[in-house]
């Protein structure tokens, strides 16, 4: 399992423990205050989660493709 990191609400000490402790009450190693280890729904995301990861593998290619908008041959404003 992965380690999780959180902060003691009593003394602000950073604490790291195994994810198996989520939901269990422990004592802070610094101030001995009682803490319930928070539940972590998902591992922390790296980078911006809104930016998709680029495809990988043998079929992954990047090309310019075709222009979607037809361009005028004559400059604008010229009659």
N, C-alpha and C positions, 0 to 999 in steps of 0.2 A: 504494500500500500504506500501511498505518497504521504509525505510530511505536509502538515499545514502550519501556517504561521498566523498568530493573532496577538493581541495586546491585552495585558491584565487591566481590567477596568478600575482596579484599586490603585496601582502604583505605576501604570503605563509601561511595565516591563514587557519586552518582546518575548514571546513564548513560541516554541516550535515543538510539535509532537506528531505522532503517527495519526493518520486519519481514523484509525480504529477507535480512538478516544472520543470522537464526536458524540456529543450528548451526555458524556459522563462528567461528573464533578471531580475536579482536582484542586489541589492547593498550589497557589503561585509559588515557584521556587524562591522568589525574592521576599515577598511580604507575607506569605502563608495564607493569603485571603482565598476564600472559596470561589471557584470559577467553574462554570459549566462550559466545556469545550464546544465552540460553535459548530454547527453543521455546515459543511461546504458542499454546495450542490454540484458545482463543476470546477474542474481545475482552472486556475487563472489563465486567461487568454494571453497569448503573446502577440504583440503588435496591435493593430487596429482590427477589431472583430468585424467591421463593416467592409473591409477590403478583402475580396476573395483571394484565396491562394492560387498561384498560377498552376496550370495543369502540368503534370509530369509524366514521364514514361516515353516509350518509343514513338507514339503517335502525336505527341504534343508539339505543335508548330505554331508559329506566329507569323502572319503575313498581313500585308496592307489591305488586300481585298479590293473591291470595286468601289468607286465613288457612287454614293446613293443619290446625289442631287445633280441634275443636268446643269452644266455650266453654259452660260451665254457666250457666243463667239464674239459678239460686238461688245465693247465697253459700255457701261451704263452712262446715260447722259448724252450719248452721241446719237444724232439722228441722220 
